[in-house]
Amino acid sequence: MRKRIYHLLQLIMAAAVLSLTACNKTGTGSTQASQTTLVYTNDAFTPIAITINGVSTTIAVGGSVTYTGSAGSSNSGTASTSGVTSTNSIVGSIVSWTIDDQFPASGTTTKTLDVDPSYFFLKVNNTSSYDVSGVYVNYGLTAQSFDNISFGAGIFNIGYYPAYTNSNVRCMGPNGSYWQNNVSLSGVSNQSFLFTLTN
């Protein structure tokens, strides 16, 4: 009789332990936050360097980068882009973003990195028979800048510059000659201006 009671008590205790373990597993699983995603898309004219939560990467033009995290958690950092020379020297202004987002409650949220309308991106199409030996932007204005860059014939992506209603571009040619034109802008994000040089 005693043996039977002893075995019965052992079975009850084992069942209680199993039940407690199952409850703990269920409880732990139910408190885990779901994983969601944030996607950042590059709508600029140049690659964007982005650093999120201490991790750096580059978003190609027209490309995107995806981050995964717990729903509601922080996703913060910085991003920047600029025109560059063939030796990676900065041309024009550096455009930057401060990123301070939260992962969505569910699914995926996409955010676009746009260049503010206070800037424009300059492209130069040199169809002339002369080389360019430097580029002024906003020549004669308070925001005048000069980039000591040289290039020959072809289409070149130059850089980002402050956009004004009276912005202009002056490309320097040989012996003090130059091409100059006023900039026509649309006043929207990611705006650009193509300056064509002729003989």
N, C-alpha and C positions, 0 to 999 in steps of 0.2 A: 504494500500500500504506500509506504514511504517512498519507494523507488518511483512509483507511478506519479506521485505528487511532485517529486523532484524533477522528473522529465517534463511534466506539464509546465512547471515554473520556468524551466530552461527554454521551452518553446515560446512561451509568452514573452520572455525577455528578448529572445532573438527577433521575434516579430516586431517588438517595440523599437529595437535598434534599426531594423530595416526601414520601418516607417519613418523614423526620425531622419535617417540618411536621405530618403527620398524627398522629404519635406525640405531639407537643406538645399538639395540640388535644385529643386523647383524654385525655391526662394531666390537663390543666387542668380539663376537664369532670368528671372522676371525683373531683376533690378538693373540688368545690363542695358545701357542706352544703345539704340539702334545706330548703325553706321550709315551716314549719308555722304553726299559728295558736293563739292563746289568746283566749278569749271571756270577758268579764266581764259578769255579769248583775246588774241592780239589783233586789233583793228588798225594799228598804226602802220607806218611805212617802213619801219625798221624793227629788228628783233628787240624784244623786251627782256631785260634781266629782272628776275623776280626772286625775292627772298621771303619765304613764309615759315614762321615758327623756327627760324634759324637755318632752314634748308634752302639753298640757292639753286636755280635752274634758269634756262633761257627759253622763251616762247618765240618760235619762228614767226615770221610775218604770215598772217592768216591762220596760224596754228593755235593750239590751246594746251593747257596743262590742267590736270585733274588732281584734286586733293580729297582724301577720305578722312572723316573724323566722326566722333560721337555727335549725335543730334544735339544742337544747342551750344556746342563747345565753340571756343574762339578760334578764328583763323586770321591771323594778323601778320603784317609785315610791310614791305615796301617793294616798289617796282620802278624801273626807269628805262629810258631809251634816248638815243641821240643819233645824229648822223656821225659817221666815222670815215676816216681816210683808209687807204689800203694798208696802212701801218697801225690802224686802230686808234689814231688820234681823234679826239672829239671835234666835230664840226658843228657850229651853231649852238643852240641851247640844249640843255638837258631837260627832258620832260619827265616828271616823276609823279607817282601815285602813292598815297598812303592807304594801305589795305587794313580794314578793321571790320571783319565780317563774322557771322556765326553760321555754322553748318545748319542746313534746313532741318525742319522737324522730320521730313521724310523725303526720299527720292533725291533728285539732283537740281541744283540751281546754277544757272550759267550767268556769269558777269563779264561784260565786255570792257576792256581797257581802251578807252577812246582818248585821243588827244583833244584837249580843250580848244574851243574856237578862238581863244586868245593867242593861238599859235597857228602858223601855216608851215607846210613842208615844201621846200624848194627843190625843183628838178630843173636841170639845164640841158637843153638839146643844142649842142654845138654843131651846126651844119656849115660853119664858116671854114675857111682854110687857115685860120689862125688859132693858136693855143691860148687858153685862159690862164692868167698868172695870179689871180686872186679874185675874191668875191666880196663885195660890200652888200649889206642888206640894210634897208632903212637909211640910205645914204643922206647925210645932211640933217637927219632927225636926232633927237636926244637918244633914241635907242639904236643909233648906228653901230654896226659891228663889221669886222673885217676878218675873213678867213684866208690865210695864206696857203691856198691850195692851187695846184696846177693840173690842167687836163687838156686833152686835144679834142678831136671830133668824137661825137657820140652822145648818148643820153646818160646823164649822171644824176644820181640821188645825192643831194647836198646835205640838207639838215633842216632842223626846225627853227623858226624865228618868230619873234613877237609880231602879231598881226594888228595892223592899224588900217584905218580907211585911206591913209595916204602912204602906205608902205611901198617901197620900191626896191629894185635890185640893180646893182651895177657890177658887171663883170669886166675885169681889166684885161686889155689886149696888149699887143706889143707897142713899145715906144710911147707909152702914156695914153694910148687909145683905149676906148671902152665902149661897151654896149650898156644901155640903161633903159629900164622900162618900169612903169608903175605896175603894182601888183593888183590883179582883180581877184577878189575873194568872195566866197559865198556866205561866210559867217557861220558855218556849221562845224561840227566836230570832224576831225580828220580831213580838214581842207588842205588843198595843195595848189601850187602854182608852177606851171611849166614855162620857162623862159627860153625861147628859141633864138639862137644867135645866127645871124647871116652875114655875108660879106657886104 
